[in-house]
Structure formats: C-alpha cells, structure tokens
Amino acid sequence: MIVSYKHKFMFLHCRKTGGTSIKVTLCPYLGSGDIIIGGISDCIKHGNWPPATMIYKGIKSSRGSIFLNLLSREKIAKSLNSNIKKYYKFLGIQPEHADASIVKRFFLSEWDDFYKFCVVRNPFEKVASEYFWKTRNKKQAPSFSEFVEGLFQSKSTHEEFLPRKPFNWTIYTIDDKVVVNKVLRYENLISDFAEVAKYLNIPLEKQIASAKSGYRPKNKQPKWYRTLYTKDDIFMVESLYKNELDCFNYRF
C-alpha cells in the first residue's frame, strides 16, 4: 500500500497483480512523509530508498535490532521491510494488502481527499501465479490441483504453501462495492498505469519496473495458465472468485 501526501493518491495493493513493480516504479517520486508498506526490499534493490518517515518507523519498530545488519545492505532492506509491516500491524495480518474498509477507518481524511487506485487480474491467472510464487525453490511442493483444493477448503496438508490472504476483493471494495477511483487491469498494466501517472502529474522516466518475476514457466501465451487446470479446479476457482469474475467479466 502507498499513501502519498505529495501527490495525493492511495495505491491499494492487490496480491499478484504487479503491485510490487508499481511500488518500485513510484518509490523515487514519493515525498519524505509518504507511506509505503511492503516492497521496501525491492525498492532498495533497484536503488531507491523509501521515504525518510518509513526508515524512521522501520528503525523504531525494530527496537534497534536493525543496526546489527549495518554491514549488509540486503539485510537492512529485509529488516526495514519486515519492521515497517510490524509498525502498521493495526491494518491487518498483511498491512501491505490492507482491506479498503480498514484503510478508510485509519486514513479517513486521506480516503476522502486522495485519488485511489488498484490493479485487478483474471483470478484463474492470479491463482496460477500465486502457486508458482508460493512453491518457488521448493523441492517438495503440492501439485497445482492440491493447491487449489487447499484454497477452496481453507486448509490443506500443505498449509504452509497457502497465502495468508488469498482474496483481493475486499482490498478495493466495501460491502461488495468498488470504492477506488480507478481499477487498472493487469493485462493492460503498462498503458493503464501510464494513464494514472499522467493524471497524478508524475513524470515517469521509465516504464514499470520488473519485480518478483521469473518464477513461473516461461510461456508468452495470453492464456498460459489453462494447461494447469482440471474441471474440478475450474469449478473451485469460479466458486471462490465469483465476485471478481462477474464484476470484471473475466473468464477461464
């Protein structure tokens, strides 16, 4: 999540929709008092330190332990990322993916005044991307069908692979109504994001950065995920993500 007082916008970060890449891209344009939760490690990796207020809150939340990592930039980045999330734990189990209703409660004036946007993605593709992310570099991982079944039942013998917050719907809706000013689509992310940046008067020097990529099999086909699904998998995802499928007319 980003709350920018400098540019008067709020970015609500849905899982597996390119949100970290957007954070990395926007980080250099944020003001010293702006808020960015999650993606800090990736921002630093790309040469952009978070706003000063975030560094202060990260150090404060760490209770000094961050200074044990001063000789390692990578460890500092991970520590900052983790401790900033701890600082904002009042926003939920994953504050970087906080629900719209919670964000509105704690940032009411910003909510009313700032431009709000998010990114959505075809749930069938999103679940497949989530699977490859959660099982990356793992020798003993569940099959894709076992992963989907775990999501459907909210439990699994492979529970450690299930995301803590598998649904994006409540991140940008309240009482099942979309409450952001702009919903970007992952499949049109470059053009949609450029449009938002122009509206916010942010002079982007580069296209969207690439973060958290390269974990699924290389396949440039638009419907690359289809070969993973059985009929049962399709039924379960349709049941789980009905709101998003209906709202944005996504299909398998």
C-alpha positions in Angstrom: 0.0 0.0 0.0 1.1 3.6 -0.7 -0.3 6.8 0.8 1.3 9.7 -0.9 0.7 13.2 0.6 3.0 14.7 -2.0 0.9 13.5 -5.0 -2.4 12.9 -3.1 -3.1 9.3 -4.0 -3.6 6.0 -2.4 -2.5 2.7 -4.0 -4.2 -0.3 -2.7 -2.0 -3.3 -3.3 -3.8 -6.5 -4.5 -1.8 -9.7 -4.4 0.0 -11.0 -7.5 -1.1 -8.1 -9.7 2.2 -6.4 -10.3 1.8 -4.2 -7.2 5.4 -4.5 -6.1 6.6 -3.4 -9.5 4.3 -0.4 -9.2 5.8 0.4 -5.8 9.4 0.2 -7.2 8.4 2.5 -10.0 6.7 5.1 -7.8 9.3 5.0 -5.0 11.6 7.7 -6.4 8.7 10.1 -6.7 7.4 9.8 -3.2 7.8 12.6 -0.6 9.7 12.3 2.6 6.5 12.0 4.6 4.8 9.5 2.3 3.8 6.0 3.4 4.8 2.8 1.6 4.2 -0.6 3.1 5.7 -3.7 1.6 8.1 -3.9 -1.4 10.8 -2.0 0.5 13.4 -4.7 -0.2 12.6 -4.5 -3.9 12.8 -0.7 -3.9 16.2 -0.7 -2.3 17.4 -3.5 -4.7 16.5 -1.1 -7.6 18.5 1.7 -6.0 15.6 3.6 -4.4 15.4 4.1 -0.6 11.9 4.6 0.9 10.8 7.9 2.3 12.5 9.2 5.4 9.5 8.7 7.6 9.4 5.0 6.6 13.1 4.5 7.5 12.4 6.1 10.9 9.3 3.9 11.5 11.2 0.8 10.4 14.1 1.6 12.8 11.6 2.4 15.6 9.7 -0.8 15.2 12.9 -2.9 15.1 13.9 -1.6 18.6 17.5 -1.1 17.5 18.0 -4.6 16.1 18.3 -3.3 12.6 21.7 -1.9 13.4 23.0 -5.4 13.8 22.7 -5.6 10.0 24.6 -2.4 9.1 27.3 -4.3 7.1 24.7 -5.9 4.8 22.5 -3.7 2.6 20.4 -6.7 1.7 19.8 -7.5 5.4 19.0 -3.8 6.1 16.4 -3.9 3.3 14.7 -7.0 4.6 14.7 -5.7 8.2 13.2 -2.4 7.1 10.6 -4.2 5.0 9.6 -6.5 7.9 9.6 -3.9 10.6 7.6 -1.3 8.6 4.9 -4.0 8.3 5.1 -4.6 12.0 4.6 -0.9 12.6 1.4 -1.0 10.6 0.1 -4.2 12.0 -3.1 -2.4 13.1 -4.1 -2.6 9.4 -4.4 -6.4 9.5 -2.4 -9.6 9.1 -0.8 -8.3 5.9 -0.9 -4.5 6.1 0.7 -4.1 2.7 -2.5 -5.7 1.4 -4.9 -4.0 3.8 -8.7 -4.1 3.2 -10.3 -0.9 1.9 -12.6 -0.8 5.0 -9.6 -0.8 7.4 -7.6 1.7 5.3 -10.7 4.1 5.3 -11.0 3.8 9.1 -7.4 4.8 9.8 -6.9 7.2 7.0 -10.3 8.8 6.7 -9.3 12.3 5.6 -6.9 10.9 3.0 -9.5 8.4 1.9 -12.0 11.2 1.2 -9.5 13.6 -0.5 -7.0 11.4 -2.3 -7.2 9.6 -5.7 -7.4 5.8 -5.1 -6.4 3.1 -7.5 -5.6 -0.6 -7.6 -4.9 -3.4 -10.1 -7.0 -6.5 -10.8 -6.1 -9.7 -12.6 -8.0 -12.6 -14.0 -8.4 -14.9 -10.9 -7.5 -18.0 -13.0 -4.2 -16.4 -13.9 -3.7 -14.9 -10.5 -4.2 -18.3 -8.7 -1.6 -19.9 -11.0 0.8 -17.1 -10.5 0.3 -17.4 -6.7 1.0 -21.1 -6.9 4.4 -20.7 -8.6 5.3 -17.9 -6.2 4.4 -19.9 -3.1 6.2 -23.0 -4.3 9.3 -21.3 -5.7 12.6 -23.1 -4.9 10.7 -25.8 -3.0 11.6 -29.5 -3.6 8.5 -30.9 -2.0 5.5 -28.9 -3.1 1.9 -29.7 -3.6 0.5 -30.1 -7.1 -1.4 -27.3 -8.6 -4.7 -29.1 -8.0 -3.8 -29.7 -4.4 -3.0 -26.0 -4.0 -6.4 -25.0 -5.5 -8.2 -27.5 -3.3 -6.4 -26.1 -0.3 -7.7 -22.6 -1.2 -11.2 -24.0 -1.6 -11.2 -25.7 1.7 -9.2 -23.0 3.5 -6.9 -25.8 4.8 -4.6 -28.3 3.4 -1.9 -30.9 4.4 0.3 -28.4 2.6 -1.0 -25.4 4.5 2.4 -23.7 4.6 2.0 -23.1 0.9 -1.3 -21.3 1.1 -1.3 -17.5 1.1 -2.5 -15.8 4.3 -4.7 -13.5 2.4 -5.8 -15.3 -0.8 -8.6 -12.9 -1.9 -8.2 -9.4 -3.3 -11.9 -8.4 -3.5 -12.0 -6.7 -0.1 -8.9 -4.7 -0.8 -10.8 -2.4 -3.1 -14.4 -2.9 -2.2 -16.6 -2.2 0.8 -19.9 -4.0 1.2 -19.2 -5.6 -2.2 -19.0 -2.2 -3.9 -15.8 -1.0 -5.7 -14.6 2.1 -3.8 -11.5 3.2 -5.7 -11.4 5.8 -8.4 -9.6 3.7 -10.9 -9.2 -0.1 -11.4 -6.2 -0.9 -13.6 -6.2 -4.3 -15.4 -3.1 -6.4 -15.2 -3.4 -7.3 -18.8 -3.2 -3.6 -19.7 -0.9 -2.6 -16.9 1.6 -0.5 -18.8 -1.0 1.7 -20.5 -3.4 1.9 -17.6 -0.6 2.8 -15.2 0.8 5.4 -17.6 -2.7 7.0 -17.6 -2.8 7.2 -13.8 0.7 8.6 -13.6 -0.3 11.3 -16.1 -3.4 12.1 -14.1 -1.3 12.5 -11.0 1.3 14.6 -12.7 4.1 12.1 -12.0 6.6 12.4 -14.8 7.7 8.7 -15.2 11.1 8.4 -16.7 10.9 4.6 -17.1 8.2 2.0 -17.7 7.0 -0.2 -14.8 9.9 -1.9 -13.1 10.0 -5.7 -13.1 9.8 -7.2 -9.6 9.0 -10.7 -8.3 9.0 -12.2 -11.8 10.6 -15.3 -13.4 9.1 -17.9 -11.0 6.6 -19.5 -13.4 7.4 -21.5 -16.5 8.2 -19.2 -19.4 5.2 -19.0 -21.7 4.2 -15.9 -23.7 0.7 -17.2 -24.5 -2.1 -15.0 -23.1 -3.9 -18.0 -21.6 -0.7 -19.8 -20.4 -2.4 -21.0 -17.2 -5.1 -23.1 -18.9 -3.0 -26.2 -19.1 -2.7 -26.4 -15.3 -6.5 -26.7 -14.6 -8.7 -29.7 -14.3 -12.5 -29.3 -14.5 -12.6 -29.5 -10.7 -10.0 -26.8 -10.4 -12.0 -24.5 -12.7 -15.2 -25.1 -10.6 -13.4 -24.3 -7.3 -11.8 -21.1 -8.7 -15.1 -20.0 -10.2 -16.8 -20.5 -6.7 -14.0 -18.7 -4.8 -13.6 -15.7 -7.0 -17.2 -15.2 -8.3 -17.3 -11.6 -7.3 -14.2 -10.6 -9.4 -15.2 -12.8 -12.3 -18.6 -11.2 -12.5 -17.5 -7.6 -11.8 -14.7 -7.6 -14.5 -16.1 -10.1 -16.9 -13.1 -12.4 -16.5 -13.4 -15.9 -18.0 -11.2 -19.0 -18.0 
